[in-house]
Amino acid sequence: MRYISTRGAAPVLGFADVLLAGLAEDGGLYVPEIWPTLSPADWRALRGLAYPDLTACILAPFVGGAIAEATLARLCREAYAGFAHAAVAPLVQLEHRVFALELFHGPTLAFKDFALQLLGRLFDHVLAERGERVTIVGATSGDTGSAAIDACRDRDRLSIVILHPHGRVSEVQRRQMTTVTSGNVGNIAVEGSFDDCQDLVKAMFADAPFRREMRLSAVNSINWARVAAQIAYYAWAALALGAPDRRVAFAVPTGNFGHVLAGWAARRMGLPIERLIVGTNRNDILARFLDANDMSLAAVEPSLSPSMDIQVSSNFERLLFELLGRDGRATAETMRAFRESGRMPVPDAAWREAAALFHPYRLDDEATLAEIARLHDASGYLADPHSAIGIAAACAHLPDDAGVPVVAVATAHPAKFPEAVKRATGIRPALPAHLADLFDRPERFTVARNDLAAIEALVRGTALRNAA
Ligand SMILES: *Cc1c(COP(=O)(O)O)cnc(C)c1O
């Protein structure tokens, strides 16, 4: 399997190089040169598989021989072995036609564990084969950092350093990062904002000698392998509900569009997905696009579902590329116009094609709390604010065909956002057993000034400690 850039001007690469590269050299995102497709008989043959084995089968055509099949299967099993639910991704029925796909039983209680636990192991494997090591750096406002740290802890070939704004992440989020005291993990609390942290990461990447010396890398949401790993849970839920012999719809709380793009890919591979419902909070750039072809930047406003507080959905570029007939030049031109004007000029025909499949839904904070309360009253179910938006979106967009069930993707454990859940229901959800002692564990992090040289010295220290 070979990968091409959505902007058409970067080298064509194989899976392992795409994994390590993340972003393409021309600023585009890598996509498969040809989408693998499965016949109905192929899908039926996957029905009885356990979650890790299904993931290995879904990934195999994308990996395309870059990793031996038995190794890939082992890495998938190891990635999901630490999940706190025997089914890995349990499907819970909430209403007659509405199901929640719980993707929050991983080590950090959010769906990003699904892709990142695998990504950390794929990185480690490919780097070991090449005799290389890398230093992963990233900035977090809370959620992604802990999932990335947990995925990279104790991996031989990786060091990871995550910057968070000092005093500005919740205590649960900070502790999920800072109580990981593995030698290859560095946590830096920057005296500044999340934007300052992001600027520091960008500045480290822009410092070419430092970048080379540290072999800097990232595991952000534009990495193709993350999208590929997420295709598996769409297949898992659809097969459980009768696909390929029954159509299924999905409702997805969305930020960077990575998640829902994986749903699109599952459909592209042949799963009968009737629609994809895109849930947003008040930061509704995607809903505005689907409603009225208005993809225009607006200031990010904080909400109860912070992992969906985004301005630009970076993975949207992959869908745009497909909508534009896989024309890299047109995609590059559209992205350039978006950057310059703050408004993406999507041709009408392409927008219509998107709007026929993706259904927009938005919910503000007040309505999100009401939905959490409603779900609890109706069935005793406790949903976090992100998941509640997905479930509300599912209920609002039931397909006319009564034979089509809707799966709402539940992306975070309610205990990850206890204040919102308590406000809505009066119940403060408890942390699951594997994190119950989180508040008693020792923390390790370094507070640092918002200063590039100081941060680079700390990153170097972590990388050297691991290499020693
Ligand atoms: C990241 C995240 C999302 C959004 O996922 P995208 O891939 O960015 O669309 C939704 N819910 C939770 C809890 C998340 O952590």
The ligand as an SDF file (V2000), in Angstrom:
LIG
                    3D

 15 15  0  0  0  0  0  0  0  0999 V2000
  -10.6310   14.2320   20.7780 C   0  0  0  0  0  0  0  0  0  0  0  0
  -11.9910   14.0240   21.3000 C   0  0  0  0  0  0  0  0  0  0  0  0
  -13.1370   14.2090   20.5040 C   0  0  0  0  0  0  0  0  0  0  0  0
  -13.0660   14.6880   19.0540 C   0  0  0  0  0  0  0  0  0  0  0  0
  -12.4010   13.7920   18.2160 O   0  0  0  0  0  0  0  0  0  0  0  0
  -11.8030   14.2750   16.8200 P   0  0  0  0  0  0  0  0  0  0  0  0
  -11.1050   13.1170   16.2360 O   0  0  0  0  0  0  0  0  0  0  0  0
  -10.8900   15.4310   17.1340 O   0  0  0  0  0  0  0  0  0  0  0  0
  -12.9700   14.6890   15.9970 O   0  0  0  0  0  0  0  0  0  0  0  0
  -14.3700   13.9570   21.0740 C   0  0  0  0  0  0  0  0  0  0  0  0
  -14.4950   13.5750   22.3630 N   0  0  0  0  0  0  0  0  0  0  0  0
  -13.4200   13.3890   23.1590 C   0  0  0  0  0  0  0  0  0  0  0  0
  -13.6220   12.9870   24.5750 C   0  0  0  0  0  0  0  0  0  0  0  0
  -12.1330   13.6080   22.6710 C   0  0  0  0  0  0  0  0  0  0  0  0
  -11.0730   13.4230   23.4830 O   0  0  0  0  0  0  0  0  0  0  0  0
  1  2  1  0
  2  3  1  0
  2 14  2  0
  3  4  1  0
  3 10  2  0
  4  5  1  0
  5  6  1  0
  6  7  2  0
  6  8  1  0
  6  9  1  0
 10 11  1  0
 11 12  2  0
 12 13  1  0
 12 14  1  0
 14 15  1  0
M  END
$$$$
